[in-house]
Amino acid sequence: MNIRIKGGVKLTGEITPSGSKNSVVALIPASILFTQPVTLTNVPEITDVERLVALLTQMGSQINWDKAACTLSIDNSKLKYDGLEMKGLNQSKGIKGTSLLWGPMLARFGKTEIDELPGGCTLGNRPLDAHYQAFADLGVTVLGTNGGVILDGQKARASKIELLETSVTATENAVMLATGIVGTTVIGNAACEPHVQDLCNFLNQAGANITGIGSNIITVVGGSTLKEISYRVISDHYEIGTFLALGALTGGEVQVKNAIPQYFKTINREFAKFGIKIEYEGETAIVRAGQQIKISKTRGPMIVRAQPWPALPVDMLPLYIPLALAAPFGQALFHNWMYEAGLFWTSELSKLGANIVMCDPHRVLITGGNKLKGTTLEAPYIIRATISMIMAGLIAEGETTVLNADAIHRGHPHFVENLKKLGANIEEV
């Protein structure tokens, strides 16, 4: 799928973000822990959800997805292990979130076997060592195979563990496995992102006993029977940030409802570096029209650095790159510490006339002031990188085409339609 954009239009209007992609790809696997029905509301219509629904259905789940109502009803009471082996399931390819099936499968069935490890965005090497170490520390036997892994949790036990890194998915896997193990598990060096908190809150509302939510030490008292639950997925903070960045970039006024302001203190500080003020009226975030984008003066380049939560999320870093391109002067250094291939795609923006220098695999230097002119860009399979290219097209003179933009469907339902509602001249072709 390609996207064609004509630049020069101010985006204006009100928008409601979808449910969190990173939350729902953990909540759906977490339903494996339940023998009672689970209903999720505010479920985004994205390809990652479609693939997980296909996987669980093939495993024996009874699922009803009302896309119009954004509601997903799951009954895993008849789930059997024979249906859980992921051999030959093409739906698992291209979605790293399928690794989140491992923890709940171990908790419910004591074992699982995967013949092909999951993928995800093309951000570089994304090792699963933190998952394997967490499982091993909880008594799971981890055996690597040719391209896959066998996990045996028959002797899994509650324990005190320290994650190798503050990995979101490793934290979620550890929490889900610990929920099914009798005893107290303490998870150190845990990730505390909003979607990790959402998973923990979901399990607690169903009867789990999880404390330390929002911190780097999570304690799980496992073994409780989980009850039937209806749970609303939180708004996607990446999408909220995207719409705010779009308004600021184009000079229009955009209001974003259900904007969970408690999660945006550090994110809004990054907007402030570019002279952008985000206001709030209750739960609605507002970027006012006519704000002048600038790069804050410093002795050297202004630095925009992604760091672990509650700092700027690494996946949100690309949203600020078009703001630097729109600045009349100054330099901004963008630092992606996490992924060695996370910024290579920025070379495509040079085709628009952007002044971009790749300093090393983790850093790019952008000098503002160049006039951008529309052209054809090749998108990588990275959600927010594709969004960033579309954003650049919105401020470029003339027409820009972003080729192979399918990645946006993994994280942003109805993205083009939403931009049209805000006044963008954009279409899928």
URQUI-V590411 format. One record per run of one state. SS is the DSSP state (H for helix, E for strand, C for the rest). FROM is the first residue (numbers start at 1). LEN is the number of residues. If there is no record, write none. Layout:
SS;FROM;LEN  SS;FROM;LEN
This chain:
C;1;2  E;3;4  C;7;6  E;13;4  C;17;2  E;19;1  C;20;1  H;21;13  C;34;4  E;38;4  C;42;5  H;47;13  C;60;2  E;62;5  C;67;4  E;71;5  C;76;5  H;81;3  C;84;6  H;90;3  C;93;3  H;96;14  C;110;1  E;111;4  C;115;14  H;129;9  C;138;3  E;141;4  C;145;4  E;149;4  C;153;7  E;160;3  C;163;5  H;168;12  C;180;3  E;183;6  C;189;5  H;194;12  C;206;3  E;209;3  C;212;5  E;217;6  C;223;6  E;229;4  C;233;2  E;235;1  C;236;1  H;237;14  C;251;3  E;254;4  C;258;3  H;261;3  C;264;1  H;265;9  C;274;4  E;278;4  C;282;2  E;284;4  C;288;14  E;302;4  C;306;8  H;314;3  C;317;1  H;318;9  C;327;4  E;331;5  C;336;8  H;344;9  C;353;2  E;355;6  C;361;2  E;363;5  C;368;5  E;373;1  C;374;2  E;376;3  C;379;4  H;383;13  C;396;1  E;397;1  C;398;1  E;399;5  C;404;4  H;408;4  C;412;3  H;415;7  C;422;3  E;425;4  C;429;1
